[in-house]
Amino acid sequence: MENPFIELVDELDLDAAVRRGSERNDLLPPRLEDAVLGEVGKRFSESLQTRIERGRYEPTRAEVVLVPKPGNTTRPAALLTLADRVVYDGIVEILRPRVDTALLGNEVVLWPRGITIPKRWREFEQAPLLGNSNFVAVADVTGFYETIEHERLREVLVTATGRRTAVNALMEFLGRVMGSPKGIPQGLAASDPLATAYLSPVDAAMA
């Protein structure tokens, strides 16, 4: 099968993806390979672009670590190689603007959006206190990120963006790194707009 990432190489902003992919977050542990900014990062992105152009880039199966969460439970976080984090971020970035236009308004779905905006968690928690509602429903989607079905996600993203080539490359990527037809890497910012898009039919029905 033809390498699906070659067709996207001219659209991938790998320099920007390296900067984002090496950022610390509150879920995954820091690693030595994250320190690739400046000239080191530039050489890394150039090398990665050459690998993609020549069809030599292949995603690697992610390692899964269990991260503690409140209530003495855990959540599975995916540890991707730096190259895979960069490619993942780069592909999602191609889709972001059109994903955003397909979501409900920013006053309904507070975070995350297709575009990158600051988290509005405090505003989300306080929202029920600002209206005249008599009841508040609290719900959660159990094991959400690890149970997202790739084929359903493909349908949602193609409908939202019209970018079938990019979406197909993303699904190929997810299948390889997750080793399964379901699940997206939890703990990476690039996963958040995909998860929001996946739930958009639920948001629309609730609204």
Backbone torsions as a table, in degrees:
resi	resn	phi	psi	omega
1	MET	NA	138.3	-179.8
2	GLU	-63.5	140.6	179.8
3	ASN	-62.4	118.4	-173.8
4	PRO	-73.8	-11.1	-175.5
5	PHE	-87.9	-18.5	-178.8
6	ILE	-61.3	-40.2	-176.8
7	GLU	-65.3	-20.4	-176.2
8	LEU	-99.1	-6.4	-168.5
9	VAL	-57.9	-35.0	-178.7
10	ASP	-73.3	-18.3	179.6
11	GLU	-94.6	-17.1	-176.4
12	LEU	-76.8	122.2	174.0
13	ASP	-91.2	84.4	-172.8
14	LEU	-70.4	-31.4	178.3
15	ASP	-61.3	-47.1	178.6
16	ALA	-66.9	-37.3	-179.9
17	ALA	-66.7	-33.9	176.3
18	VAL	-63.4	-43.3	179.8
19	ARG	-62.1	-44.7	179.9
20	ARG	-71.5	-39.7	-176.6
21	GLY	-68.2	-19.8	-179.7
22	SER	-98.2	5.1	-179.9
23	GLU	-74.8	145.6	174.9
24	ARG	-71.4	152.6	171.6
25	ASN	-139.5	176.2	-172.1
26	ASP	-90.7	9.2	-177.7
27	LEU	-119.7	-40.8	-175.6
28	LEU	-98.8	144.5	178.7
29	PRO	-71.2	149.7	177.5
30	PRO	-71.0	150.6	178.4
31	ARG	-131.8	155.8	-178.2
32	LEU	-59.7	-36.0	-176.9
33	GLU	-69.1	-10.0	178.4
34	ASP	-69.9	-19.9	-175.7
35	ALA	-84.6	71.4	-175.8
36	VAL	-125.6	32.1	179.8
37	LEU	-81.0	173.5	177.3
38	GLY	67.2	-142.6	-176.5
39	GLU	-64.0	-35.8	178.0
40	VAL	-62.0	-43.6	178.4
41	GLY	-64.0	-38.7	178.7
42	LYS	-62.1	-45.4	179.8
43	ARG	-65.6	-36.7	179.1
44	PHE	-63.7	-47.1	-178.8
45	SER	-65.0	-36.6	177.8
46	GLU	-65.9	-41.4	178.5
47	SER	-65.0	-41.9	179.8
48	LEU	-64.9	-40.5	178.9
49	GLN	-62.1	-40.6	178.1
50	THR	-62.8	-42.2	178.0
51	ARG	-60.5	-42.0	-179.7
52	ILE	-66.7	-46.0	-179.0
53	GLU	-58.6	-36.2	-177.0
54	ARG	-90.8	4.4	177.8
55	GLY	73.4	21.7	-177.1
56	ARG	-101.0	-2.8	178.3
57	TYR	-84.4	127.2	176.3
58	GLU	-134.5	125.7	177.9
59	PRO	-61.9	150.0	-178.3
60	THR	-108.8	141.2	177.7
61	ARG	-56.1	129.2	-178.0
62	ALA	-73.5	148.9	168.8
63	GLU	-89.2	140.0	-178.5
64	VAL	-109.9	127.9	176.0
65	VAL	-118.5	145.5	179.7
66	LEU	-91.6	119.8	-176.8
67	VAL	-104.0	128.6	-179.9
68	PRO	-60.9	145.6	174.2
69	LYS	-137.5	166.8	-178.1
70	PRO	-56.0	148.7	178.4
71	GLY	87.9	19.5	179.0
72	ASN	59.1	33.4	176.0
73	THR	-117.0	177.9	179.9
74	THR	-132.9	164.1	172.1
75	ARG	-130.2	143.9	-179.1
76	PRO	-82.7	119.8	177.3
77	ALA	-107.8	138.7	-176.5
78	ALA	-94.5	126.4	175.8
79	LEU	-97.2	108.7	178.7
80	LEU	-100.7	153.3	172.4
81	THR	-64.5	160.6	179.7
82	LEU	-60.0	-42.2	179.5
83	ALA	-59.4	-42.4	-179.8
84	ASP	-69.1	-38.2	177.2
85	ARG	-63.0	-38.8	-178.8
86	VAL	-68.1	-46.2	179.6
87	VAL	-64.4	-43.0	178.5
88	TYR	-58.5	-50.0	179.1
89	ASP	-60.1	-42.3	-177.9
90	GLY	-64.5	-40.7	179.3
91	ILE	-67.8	-44.8	179.2
92	VAL	-61.5	-36.3	-179.0
93	GLU	-63.4	-31.7	175.7
94	ILE	-62.4	-35.6	-175.2
95	LEU	-88.7	-19.9	-171.1
96	ARG	-50.9	-52.9	-174.9
97	PRO	-58.1	-41.2	-178.8
98	ARG	-76.5	-29.5	174.2
99	VAL	-61.1	-42.6	-176.8
100	ASP	-61.4	-39.2	-178.4
101	THR	-68.5	-19.7	-178.1
102	ALA	-90.1	-8.1	-178.1
103	LEU	-89.1	160.5	173.5
104	LEU	-63.3	163.8	-175.9
105	GLY	-57.3	157.3	-177.4
106	ASN	-62.5	-19.6	178.8
107	GLU	-82.2	-12.2	-179.9
108	VAL	-100.9	-54.8	176.8
109	VAL	-101.5	105.8	-169.9
110	LEU	-75.2	-36.2	-176.0
111	TRP	-172.9	146.7	-4.9
112	PRO	-89.1	155.4	178.6
113	ARG	-96.9	178.5	171.6
114	GLY	-67.3	-39.6	174.6
115	ILE	-88.4	160.6	-178.1
116	THR	-83.9	121.1	175.8
117	ILE	-134.0	160.8	177.9
118	PRO	-60.8	148.2	177.0
119	LYS	-62.8	144.1	-179.4
120	ARG	-123.3	43.5	-174.8
121	TRP	-63.4	-42.8	-179.2
122	ARG	-63.2	-40.4	178.4
123	GLU	-64.3	-38.3	177.7
124	PHE	-61.3	-44.4	-178.2
125	GLU	-67.7	-32.9	-176.3
126	GLN	-86.3	-14.7	-174.5
127	ALA	-53.7	-43.0	-178.9
128	PRO	-63.1	-22.0	-177.2
129	LEU	-84.3	-10.1	-173.6
130	LEU	-92.7	-11.8	-178.7
131	GLY	-105.7	-165.7	-178.8
132	ASN	-110.5	23.9	-177.4
133	SER	-70.5	146.0	177.4
134	ASN	-90.0	-20.4	-176.2
135	PHE	-135.3	150.5	175.4
136	VAL	-129.4	126.0	177.0
137	ALA	-97.6	128.9	177.5
138	VAL	-110.7	124.0	-177.5
139	ALA	-140.4	161.2	178.3
140	ASP	-145.7	148.2	174.8
141	VAL	-95.9	109.8	-174.5
142	THR	-68.9	131.5	177.3
143	GLY	55.1	44.5	-168.6
144	PHE	-65.1	-59.5	-172.9
145	TYR	-58.3	-40.5	-175.5
146	GLU	-78.5	-6.0	-179.4
147	THR	-113.4	5.5	177.7
148	ILE	-64.3	122.8	-178.2
149	GLU	-81.3	127.1	-175.6
150	HIS	-63.4	-39.6	-178.1
151	GLU	-67.0	-38.8	176.7
152	ARG	-68.8	-38.6	176.5
153	LEU	-62.8	-39.9	177.3
154	ARG	-57.2	-47.3	-179.4
155	GLU	-60.6	-44.3	-179.1
156	VAL	-62.6	-44.7	-175.8
157	LEU	-72.2	-38.6	177.5
158	VAL	-64.4	-42.0	177.7
159	THR	-63.1	-40.8	-176.5
160	ALA	-74.7	-33.8	-170.3
161	THR	-114.7	-26.9	-174.1
162	GLY	72.7	3.9	-176.2
163	ARG	-96.6	73.9	-174.1
164	ARG	-62.7	-40.4	-178.5
165	THR	-62.1	-46.4	179.5
166	ALA	-65.8	-40.1	-179.9
167	VAL	-65.8	-42.5	178.9
168	ASN	-62.6	-40.2	177.2
169	ALA	-63.6	-39.0	178.8
170	LEU	-64.6	-41.6	179.5
171	MET	-66.4	-38.5	175.7
172	GLU	-61.2	-43.3	178.6
173	PHE	-60.6	-50.0	-177.0
174	LEU	-62.6	-40.9	179.2
175	GLY	-59.9	-38.3	-177.5
176	ARG	-76.8	-44.4	-175.9
177	VAL	-74.2	-30.6	-179.9
178	MET	-88.9	-16.7	-179.3
179	GLY	63.0	29.7	-173.3
180	SER	-163.4	157.2	175.2
181	PRO	-80.8	13.6	177.1
182	LYS	-146.7	160.3	178.0
183	GLY	98.7	141.2	172.5
184	ILE	-128.3	154.2	-174.3
185	PRO	-63.9	115.5	177.4
186	GLN	-82.2	138.3	179.7
187	GLY	106.3	-8.0	178.5
188	LEU	-107.6	136.7	-177.1
189	ALA	-60.8	-31.3	-178.6
190	ALA	-63.6	-23.3	-179.1
191	SER	-76.2	-25.2	-172.5
192	ASP	-62.3	-48.9	178.5
193	PRO	-65.8	-28.6	175.9
194	LEU	-65.9	-42.7	179.2
195	ALA	-64.4	-39.6	178.9
196	THR	-65.7	-42.3	178.2
197	ALA	-62.8	-40.0	-179.5
198	TYR	-60.5	-37.3	-179.1
199	LEU	-88.4	0.2	-174.9
200	SER	-57.8	-36.2	175.7
201	PRO	-62.8	-35.3	177.8
202	VAL	-67.5	-43.7	178.4
203	ASP	-59.0	-43.7	-178.3
204	ALA	-64.7	-41.0	-179.9
205	ALA	-65.6	-40.8	179.7
206	MET	-68.0	-39.6	178.8
207	ALA	-65.4	NA	NA
